[in-house]
Amino acid sequence: MTYENVPFNRAPIVGTEITCISEALKSPRLAGGGVFGRKCETYFAETLGAAQSFLTPSCTHSLEMSALILRLQPGDEVIMPSFTFVSTANAFAMFGVQVVFVDIRPDTMNIDETKIEAAITPRTRAIVPVHYGSVACDMDPIMEIAKAHGLFVIEDAAQGVDATYKGRALGGIGNLGTFSFHETKNITSGGEGGLTICRDADLAERAEIIRDKGTNRSQFFRGQVDKYTWVGLGSSYLLNETSAAYLWAQIEARADIRNTRLDMCRRYKEALSPLVESERIKLQNVPDYTEINGHLFYLKVRDLDERTRLLRHLAERNVQATFHYVPLHSSPAGKSFGRFSGTDIFTTRESERLVRLPVFFSMTAAQQEWVITSITEFFS
């Protein structure tokens, strides 16, 4: 039998990146904030309905910026799911903020909005919903809770570019939104990159200073001040111009990338439906209130033991499938810097059942068919 080699991911390349980078290299400004950087930021601000958007070197940096923008202090608390990437929690813990984890919904793997209110204390400052796999959290009740308790909402939309909640772009609903352009995402800025968006003009003014190392440098370039100086806390959170040029090429091809990935997800769903009907597996659930972007496709098996055997079976057939996050509250750092509010009913159980399948822009039909064949073979 001939095995197809199927990697888990390959960074998307659309063919126009070199042209854009070559144009950027002719610019006298490569450090960031050049023509391509401004084009990307204008596009995202308009698309997401934001006061302003800021390209960053990674989503991790964007989350760190969020803590600084909101002036979070040691002893403050933020609420988030435990089923998320380490950066979601680390960005706040590094500033001395207590991370409060709550359980997830088993249908979406997102934060359970009904568990948030019980986790609120007088120290709570923000809620951080994570849109897992571009499936939207149920944002209306989350925003209502935040309003009732005077809290900020920071959307971790690392996987959510071009996905929506009730017609609204993910990342553009809360006070702040953060995105990733890592090579594993639908669109990339050449391997690493991120975005912070601010819906409020006052928060955007703070963000601009924070991203420019705590200076009013941007105001100086606009002619608003006669010299720039250190005016507050900040760091080097600016994406370079060549990376922005790479990202612009991907933005122009974003519809093709999204549609290609969605077609792959539909093919997986169709081909694996007999296993769903026989109750051998469950597939990613997409509620009516959200439109996804095809970022990932997962299935759930019976338990951790079955997942281990399935992953071994796929690896033997050169298919690089994988699990996802180990719940943060069970990690050494999670125990030091956070606490779990309520009971872990679904977080650990559901995370141990989850298997992500390969989905990437350049994936061939033969590669996908081999993944399907290998999975079917395991369950037969």
N, C-alpha and C positions, 0 to 999 in steps of 0.2 A: 504494500500500500504506500502511495506517495503522500507525504505529509506536507501541507502548506505551512510555512513559517509565518506565524501571526504575532507580531509584537503587540503589546498593550496599547501603545501610543506612538504616533509620529507627528512631529510638529507640522502644522499646515503650511504649505508653500504654494502660493498662487501664481507665481511667475513674474510679477511686476515689482517685487521687492527691490531687486537690484537697480531698476530704473529710478525708483524713488530715493534709494540710498545714494546713488550717484549724483542725483540732483542736490541732495542735502550736503554732500561733500563739497559742492561748489560754494556753499554758504559760508560766510565769515563767522557764523555762530554755530558751534557744534555742541556746546555744553548744555544746551536745553533752552526752551523758550523761543525757538526759532520758528520758521514758517510752518514746518510740519507739526511741531508741537502745538502751535496755535490752531492749526486746522483741526487737529484731533480734538482739542479741548472745546473748540466751538461746536463741533459735531456732537459731542457727548452732552454738553450743556443744553443744546437745543433738543436733542433726542430725549433726554431724561427730564426736561422741564426744570433744570437747575439754575440757580443764580450764577454759579460758576463751577467749572470742573478743573481738576488739577492732575496731570499725569505724574506718576511716581515710579520709582524703580521696581516696586512690587506691591501686591495687595497687603503684605505684612507691613510695609511702610505706610500704606494708606490707613490701616487700622491703628498704627501708632500715632499717626497724625490726628486721628479722631479723638484719641484720649487727650491729646494736647489741645485740640480745638475746643473741647468741652471743659477744659481745665479740671480734669479729674484729679483728685488728691488721694494720698494714702489713707486707707480706711473707707473710702467710697466703695460702692458695690455696683456691679453690672450683672445682669441676668442673661444667660445664654444656654443653648443646649450643650450637653456633654458630647454629643455625636457631631464633632466638627474637627477641622484641622487645628493643630496646635497654635497657629498664629492668631486665631480668633481670641483665644484666652491669653496668650503670652503678651500680646500687644498692650493689654491692660494690667496684667500682673507685674510687668516690669516697672510700672509707675506706682506700685504699692496698692493697686486696686484689688479688692476682694472679688473673685469670680464666683458667682452663684449659679450652679448648674440645675436645670430642671429636665424633666423627662420629655421624651419625644412622642410623636404620633406614629404608630406602626404603619399607617397607610402611606405617609409621605416621608418619613424619617426626619421631619422638621420639628421644631420646638412645638410642644403642646401648649397652645395659647390659653387653655383653660387652667394651666398650672402656674402661670406667671404671677397672678395677683397674690397668691399665697406666699410667694417668695419675696415679695416686696417688704423692705424694712425702712426705717427712717434714713438709713445710709444709702439706699438705692438711688442711683443717678441715671441709669440708662438700661435699655433693653437692646439686645443684639440678636435679632433673628437671622438665621442662616438659611438661605434658599438652596437646599440640597439638590444637586443634579438639575438645577434651573427650575425645579418645581417650587412655586411660590409658597411661602408661609401664608397663613390666613391673616393678612395684614390689617383688615378693618378692625377686628377686636383688639389686636395688638396696639394699634394707634389710639383706640378708645381708652384702653387701660393706661397708656402713657399720658394721654391728656388728663385723665382723671387724677393721676398721681403726680403730675408735673415732671415727667421723665422725658429724656431724649430717646430717640430710636435711631440706632446705627445699623443699617442693613449690610450684612455680609453677603454681597452678591457676586462673590468671586467667580461663581460658575453661571452667573445669570445674565450675561450680556445678550440682548435681543430676546429676552423672555419677559413675560408680562403677568400681572395680577389684575384681573377684571379690566383689561385693556391698558393698564398703567405699567410703565417700564419698571422692572425690578431695579432696586437701587435708587429710584427716584420718588419713593413714597415716604420714607423716614426723613429725619432731619439731616442725616448724612448717609451716603452710600459708598461702598468700597467694592472695587472690581479687581480681577486678576487678568493679566495678559501673559501668564506663564505658558510655556510651550505645550502644556497639556490642555489648555483651554481652546475654545472655538477659534478665537483670533489671538494672535500673539504679537509682541513688539520685538521679536527676535530671540525669544528664550525666557526673558523675565520682563516684568512690567506691571504697573497697576494704575489705579485711578481713584481719586477721592472726589465726590461731588457734594456740594452744599446747596440745599434748597433755599437757605436764608442768607441774605446779603451780609448780615453782621458776622455770621459764622464763616462766610467766604473771605471776608476781610482778615479774620484771624488766620484762616488757613493759608492765605497768601504769604503772610509774614512767617508762619511756622515753616512752610516749605522752603523759604529763602533764608534758612539758617537763623531765623529770628530777626531779620532785617527788613527795612522798608524799601528794599532794592527795586521791586516792581513799580512802586510809586515813583521812584527816581527815574526809571526808564520811561514812564508815562509823562514825566515833567511835572508831577504833582509836588515834589520836594526838590530843593536845589542840591542836596547831597543825601546819600543814604547811610544809615547807621544801625546799630544794634538796638532794637526796641522791645524785644521779648524773647521768650524761649522758642527754640526751633531746631532744625537739623537740615541735612542735605537730602531733601526729598524730591529732587527734580530729575525727571527722565531726560537722558541725552537726546540730541536731535536725530542721530542716525537710527536709534531705536524708534523714535516717533515716526520717522520716514517709513520704516518697516511696517509699523502699525497702520499707517495710512493706506498702504497697499492692501492690507488685510481688511480694513474697514470698507474699502471700495468693493471687495469681493465677499463681504460678510453674508449676503443673501445666498450665494451659491454654497458657501461653507455650511451655513445653517440648514439649507434644504437637503444637501448631501447627507449630513448627519441624521436628520430627521427620517430620511428614506431608509437609512440603515436601521434605525430604531424600529421603524414600522416592519421591516423585513424580519428582524429578530422576534418581534411580538407575534407576527403571523406564523412563523415557522415553529415557534415554541408553544403555541397555543394548545396543541394536544397534551403537552405535559402539564399545562395549567388546568385543563379540563379533567385530567386524571388525578389532580391535586398532588402532583409530585413537586411542583414549584409554584411560586408566586412571582409576578413580574412587577416592575415599576408602575406605581399608580399615579395617574395624572388627573387631579380633580378638574371639574368643569371651569373653575374660576382662574385657571392658569394655562398659559401657552408656553411650552418649553422650547428649548433651542437645540435639543439633541446632544447636549454636552456629554451625557453618559447613559448607559443602559445597564441595569442590574437585574438579577434574579435572586430570589430567596429560596434556600433549601430548608430541610427539616431542622437541622441543628449544626453545631460546630463540627462534630465528627463527620457528618456528610459533606460539609463544605470542604474540610481538609482533604477528603478523598476525591472530591470533584476537582479541586485545584491541582492535585497530584496527577489525576487522570489527564487533565488538559495540558499540563506541563510536559507529560510524556509524549504528547502529540504536537509539541511545539506551539502551543497556544498559551500566550501570556495573559491569562485572566488573573484577577487579584481581589482581595477583600478591600475594605476601606478603613476608616478610622477605628482605632482602639479607643473606647470612651475615655475622655480626658479625666473624669473624676476618679477613674481607677488607676491612673498613672501616678508615679512618684511626685511629679511637679503639681499635678492636679490636686493631690491630697495636701500639698504644702500651701498652695496659693488659692485654693477654692474649696467649696463645699457643695454638697448636693442637697437641694431643698426638696422635701417630700420623699417619695419612694421610687427607686429605679425599677419600674415595671417592664418597660419596653427597650430602654436604651441599650443595655448589654445584650439582652436576648436577641433583639432584631439585628444588631450589628454583627453578631456571630453567625447569622444566617446568610449574610449578604455577599454576593459575588458579582463583581463588575466585569463586563465583557468588553473586548476590544472595540472601540469606535474611534475612527480618525478619518480625516478628510481624504487621504490617499489610499484608504483601505480598498482592496479589490473585491469584486463579487466572489471570486474563488476563495479568498481568505475568509470572508464572512460565511460562506457555505461550509468551509471546513470547521469553523467554530461551532456552527449549528449541528453538523454531523457528529462532531466529537461529544457535544452535550447529549444529543439523542442517544448516542451509543452508550454513554455512561448510565443513563436511566433505563435503558433496555435490558 
